[in-house]
Amino acid sequence: MHCFRLVGWLGSSNNISKGIMTKWLICITYLASVELTLAQIPDDLQKAADQGDAKAQCQIGTEYQVGGSIPRDDAKAVQWYRKAADQGNVDAQMSMGFMYEVGRGVPKDHAKELEWYTKAAGQGNVEAEAHIARMYDGRGSLQDYAKARQLYQKAAGDGDAKSQDNLATLYLYGLGGPADFAQGIAWMRKAADQGFNDAQEQLGEYYQRGGPVPQDYSQALQWYQKAAVHDSYLAPMYLGDMYKAGDGVAKDAARAMVLYKKAADEGNDGAQFSLGDLYETGNGVPQDYYQAMTWYRKSADQGNADAERAVGRLYEKGESVTQDSGQAALWYKKAMDWYKMASDHGLADAKYKLGDMYLTGQGVPKDPAQALEWFKKAANQDDADAEKAIGLMYEKGEGVPPDAAEAQKWYAKAASPKSPPPLKPDSRPYPL
């Protein structure tokens, strides 16, 4: 067990997961096994360290950084890590890199961070290779996607699942070199086959919606189920979507409800919105506007624009709450602000929803001309909902002269097979 993993990864709350906490408990158990007594280092360990034993020096550094049996002291931890690292102890080199990364016991220094991780990587440490790649992939102190691609290739080839998934993302989005869907999916599959949740969830979504791979509901179901076994945050929601729509499975709103509830209870805003929708429409459960508003509010409070719009709609109609046009306007504005921001980033669905708000007059004066303009912007990106909406406007003569032939043209476009849109860096489903 490498004890640097305990201190190295607990430094960032973003990295704390069940797996990391398991490593933490294992490491604590290990440290307890050496029978460190209160407020002192065992004589034999101290003696070994004083005589230049690098492993003992690293162990003392870990004890000072963790604290517990002796007072925590990051400066002393760095002193002992440095002694061990200068002798080539790879765990100590990793710990030195971490200390410079987060500024514990030393000032933050990304050059030193890179220096120490590079030394560890030079000894074949895969975690160090992966860390250096992440420093170049746009999240760290450097940004050079071509360099990141090269470095991930090494770590991914050595079997690091997260590096395989990150390399897949670079290939899929054309970062650091030409886009290559085949390579991207191949690397993502390698990560997924190792049980890496993000890769399993993303493969499921690609197969469900089509994109870098042909649409295949059976493959989507398979990957979502694998992710769900590993306590995935997103997979239960996506599985709920499939059962609600009957995508590759028999329609089953009750099953969708169970799956949405599991994800919603874990704080998933999309699942919370979907639960609200089931209660509002009475799909699979008795219609219950109070429950609908409860779940919509939970989702809206996390910034979900669809939920904000739904809260506005319930206030406007007076469903489960006292009718309140002021509250309705407030929530509609929140939703519209988000849709506008998303549409500026090229999200077709947001453009369609802006059009729908102008068409129905939710939060804005009813304006079919504006609605048509937004629908056409979304339709230019092959959005089927927008194409159907345009067809309906021509069929009804809403904001345009009635034109049955034009309506049929748009309905046919909506029903036609869609080519997957090119993946863009600003539309990545999650950061590298």
Order of alpha helices (4+ residues) and beta strands (2+ residues): alpha-alpha-alpha-alpha-alpha-alpha-alpha-alpha-alpha-alpha-alpha-alpha-alpha-alpha-alpha-alpha-alpha-alpha-alpha-alpha-alpha-alpha-alpha
